[in-house]
Amino acid sequence: MIFLGMSAGMVAALLGTTLVAVVFLYWLKPPPRRVVVPSTLLWDRLLKEKKRNTFLDRLRWLLSLLLALTIGLSVAAGVGRPELSSPSQDIRNIMVVIDNSATMATLTADGFTRWEHAVAHAGRFLRQGSASGKFLILDTSGQAPPGEPGDRRSALEVLTGLTVSLGGAPEFPDLPELDAEIFFISDGVMVDGAPPEATLISVFEPAHNVGITAFEIEALPSEPTRYHAFVQMKNASPVAKQVTLRLSGAVEGGIRDTLTLQADETQARFIDLSGFGRGPVRAVVTADADAFSADDYAYGFLPIRTQTRVALITPGSLYLENVLADEPRLSLEVIRPSQYNPSVSADVYIFDRFAPPQAPGGPSLLFLPPDAGWLSRTLDVVEVPEAPAWNPAHPVLRFVALEDLRIDRAARIGVPADRDAQASSAGEPGGGSVSEVVVGNRSLPLVLVSDQADRIVRVSFALEDSNFALQPGFPIFLANTLGWLMDEQVALARAPGRVEVPLPSAAVTDLEGNGVVAWPLSDRTVFQADQPGLYTVVAAGDRRLRVAVNLASVERSSVNDSGLASSEITAAGTTVLAGAEPGPSDELWIFLLLLALVLVVVEWVTYHRRVTV
Amino acid sequence: MSEKATLFDDEFLKKLEYLNLVSNHMIPGHMHGEHRAKKKTDSGIEFADYRQYVSGEDTKNVDWRTYLRLDKLILRLFEEDADLPIYIFFDASGSMDHGAPAKYDYARKIAAALCYVGLLNQDRVNLVGFADGIAHELSARRGKHQVWHAFRFLESAQPGGATSMEKAFKAFFSSRRRRGLVVVVSDFLDEEGFSRAFDMLRYFRQDLFAVHVYTTEEAHPDLPDEVLLEDAELGTSQRVRVTPALLEGYAEQFEEHCEEVGAYCRKNGWGYLRTTTDVPFEDLILQVFRQGRFLK
């Protein structure tokens, strides 16, 4: 017998204490009430006859004590959750590998999930082993702590701590060397590779599911200031489904669309988000009898502002003034350098061949600025530099081609020594470096971006000294730059699970503003996102990132893509039906509790009938 | 404890008057001092009967006319009035001072009532309170004027001590006493038993009327599970684990005890009445009268 609730020593101590307490209480009787009777003459006669029954009286007393002891010890032993070993079982050691990939969260017809059935099976298999055997619980997502097989209680504790993991790359774990019966409980959708000696238990049952398999908010290539949402939906059900797609954002109302998806059909929608304001966007698909909810919704972030105040300080630039004036979401104010003063207020400052002695109160775009205290010094002037290289992955250069860029002269500026100019994490905003050369190279940076509290994009040549303003990508460059300067980025797309963001020591909050536990990892921050959602990551200097954690996976939404039937012939020749309830528990506490209850009733009846004392 | 001040109050006296009237009606035509214990003797005024003369007898009552006519010696007998001695024994032991109302008060009321009727009937009435011997004694009285004396005696008699009827009867009847009616009002809870005491009465050829007094609680006690029973007379105690079976056994034991006393009396032609203190004492007295032993 083993005890699942506490150690055997503790159970023994508890039983001993209970025994002593019951016996003590039995001996500890209150003094009898004193009653004066006219004469004890008749009582004496009666009790003389009764003395012949002393043995019976003692027997009754002992019976009563025995009942009380049995009740007390039953309850005390039940607290320890004793369990009988199964002597008939020849299985000594048990290893259970349980599939906790995303599709295990699919509901079955009885209202439970595949995962809950799997846990029930696992518990049953653990109880099949002998009490002195070794037990090990492993999972396909690496949640179970690695270790050697232990006792049953430890394995059950591990089992109760496991959950379905929506993200990651589930795989069959490496098994330790142990002569044990191996059970693999799975729905057969995402994990295979079980060794042939493992007994496969299927918890698969066909289910209905319509899910979002892709969701992305992106700017229109032709018009970077406009955004649309790309939504891909899949009907993984065996029948056609009427699907309702709803997008909701910062404005009320949102967008609603209804479509019909045939069985196993995938459809995509591009949805214009012009009517949406800046903020989170939530996409939800609903369909009848949907058994898998984790892929029914997806999150994104729409970065665009409705109005951005731009102060253009220029001695006169038709290129800039015309392009910016055509942008409807900009509120442009053109200022001559002689009129500029630090009290000018704007969301973004564009300095054309001018730089104030003090940094402005916001992000800025500079074209060939003269030397100023807050800028790198100009080293010299390079005539007709060679065709530059550029980093198309950087947000300011998305959809911008510079093959035809010609520059007559450019200023050579120094890159700050503490600022690595390598675009080591191109494509990920705010990557490891603070300053980055996105056009040119380290010896001749033509466009240098600085990702600091107030972002700076510095172009080291004048538009008048190049054909940049005549390039088709110039308006896109301006739109990208304004967006990047305003921190207008779409959210990073990540899968549920462990999420890494390229910001050091950042704080993470979810959509409701609740803090999420995060820990620094070198120059990154890591947090666990078990559920889809939109997370905001804020680092020092108010550097901000948004992370959209979405299931958005065709593989995970295909809940019926299993190699298993709903009942599977196992390697051991035993048929295990999906959703089958586990057998009766071998735990004795319920029987002990019942015994105690029955004995309490017996004691009550016998006491009132004076059979016991 | 007995209610000394109010034991024989006006209400009680009214009931006694009522009982006296009732007793007169129960035996119509009886006269005080005449109806009792008439015996046929050779003295007296009223002729009663004849009987054969026995040699050696006084010849003064020989009916010579009959001798002349029949040639037989016949004696004329006359009725002689003889007052009936009534010995009223009331139990004054500690066991009687129990219950509500107390058995002792009830017993004294019975004794007082019987004494009252006896005195009004011109009988000689003795009042004896007994415990472990004679505890209180009022010597023979006769006549109505002795009623208050008897009542004062009864009121002043306090209970206490163990019970020994044998000792009491022995002490009382060892001096010369006339045959009469012995009324014993008691709970008969005597450690030595009642039979030897009753045998003594039989030896002295006394007529007995036993009134067995007890309380309902005494017959059917309601006790907790664990109890320390203390004897009111002896002061001894013992721990008893009370069960329904034990209570049942006690009730049977008590019934046996009562039956034993009653059976002994009936066997000897004596009167026996048992009563609880719940019964109004005047009802009990009427039952005594109905038995016909007290009123003749």
Interface residues (C-beta under 8 A of the other chain):
Chain A: K29 P30 P31 P32 R33 R34 V35 V36 V37 P38 S39 T40 L41 L42 W43 D44 R45 L46 L47 E49 K50 D57 R609 R610 V613
Chain B: G94 S95 M96 H98 G99 K103 T163 D187 L189 D190 E191 E218 P221 L223 P224 D225 E226 V227 L228 L229 E230 D231 A232 E233 L234 T236 S237 Q238 R239 V240 R241 T243 P244 A245 L246 G249 Y250 Q253 F254 H257
